Amino acid sequence: MPELNRAGGAIAATIRRKKNRMRFWAWILGALLIVVVDQLSKSYISTHLPYGQRWHVLPFFDFTLLHNSGAAFSFLAEGHGWQRWLFTAIALGAAGLIIHLLRRSPSQWLFCSSLMTILAGAVGNVIDRIQHGYVIDFFLFYWKNWYFPAFNVADAAITCGAILLILDELLRWRRERRKLAKE
């Protein structure tokens, strides 16, 4: 009888590993789809809109083609090129860590959703940095004389991922507090 229990446990563990592997690849595929949308949108804007020109869409939103050699909000944009490789290295390191975390916890839906979108955004912007030396930005929100810095699909994915990551952590913290209160 103990052999049957061990065999059943081994089969269940094998099934769990296969499910987790499939989930991991689903997260990677999701990130890849976001990267494709990001790159296609950047390519479209780059070929259809001259640099700095704006397509008015709404009273508070335009498409515009801008190049950002820095990081978020053009941080270190005047770094004379060295920042390209620094931001590329940081993004590649983050991508490696995210892939590790996705592989380790593929069944945590909210956590992995956040990591997937952050991974996609990092990879989308790394492609730009390697290919062009800058990131292509084109979403421009504004109101009267106030302008939010232009951004792209990859930046939006990173922002959404960060929000989901914070939400996941808050929910985890809340579950732990409830669990402690019940004990």
Beta strands, then each sheet from edge to edge (+ up, - down):
strand 1: 54-58
strand 2: 61-68
strand 3: 135-143
strand 4: 146-147
sheet 1: 1+ 2- 3+ 4-
end
